[in-house]
Amino acid sequence: GQQLNQSPQSMFIQEGEDVSMNCTSSSIFNTWLWYKQEPGEGPVLLIALYKAGELTSNGRLTAQFGITRKDSFLNISASIPSDVGIYFCAGPGSSNTGKLIFGQGTTLQVKP
Amino acid sequence: DAMVIQNPRYQVTQFGKPVTLSCSQTLNHNVMYWYQQKSSQAPKLLFHYYDKDFNNEADTPDNFQSRRPNTSFCFLDIRSPGLGDAAMYLCATSRIRQGLYEQYFGPGTRLTVT
């Protein structure tokens, strides 16, 4: 079945550093979604990408829809302690019912 | 603000004692989902309602049931909770339009089984 592979699994960085994480698939996706989940809360949608090659920003976050449609990248610039959380990529499953396939998540820890 | 609300945020139940979790939304979305999430894993879809149509995932245990009495509300019933059902339960909604798959999540209900 469809799977999304996220890397790295976890990151421990210093405040102020830039962060980059990616999500890859063996099959083509027409949509890429990036979510952030803080401890004890539900995932929050950060960025949605709908077009191959699309580059979209949301504050210090930038995400790109890979040209091959099999990958996506999320970058965080000048990290701050509140960036801590788990970042999930997601894309629609093969059916047309709105079901999402999720990556395993990238856990980000930021040292002040 | 339009949102997805889950109640309660924390629920403690006894082994085998039925429990109901609730979700409401003010987004007027036609699709509602229930996910189970354990210890930093990705959310796992249990089932979803596409309008009034119920769609169960093949590996969702019979112990889990759902009701959607109207567009705004959806309930998750766990008939006989086991220790393995302790998890975060997430409700999400989406309005499926052509090519748009964004899901909006509630804050979750943390279920503890004693």
Interface residues (C-beta under 8 A of the other chain):
Chain A: N30 T31 L33 Y35 G40 E41 G42 P43 V44 L45 A48 Y50 I86 F88 A90 G91 P92 T97 G98 K99 L100 F102 G103 Q104 G105 T107
Chain B: V4 Q6 V31 S40 Q41 A42 P43 L45 H48 Y50 N55 L90 A92 S94 I96 G99 L100 Y101 E102 Q103 Y104 F105 G106 P107 G108 R110
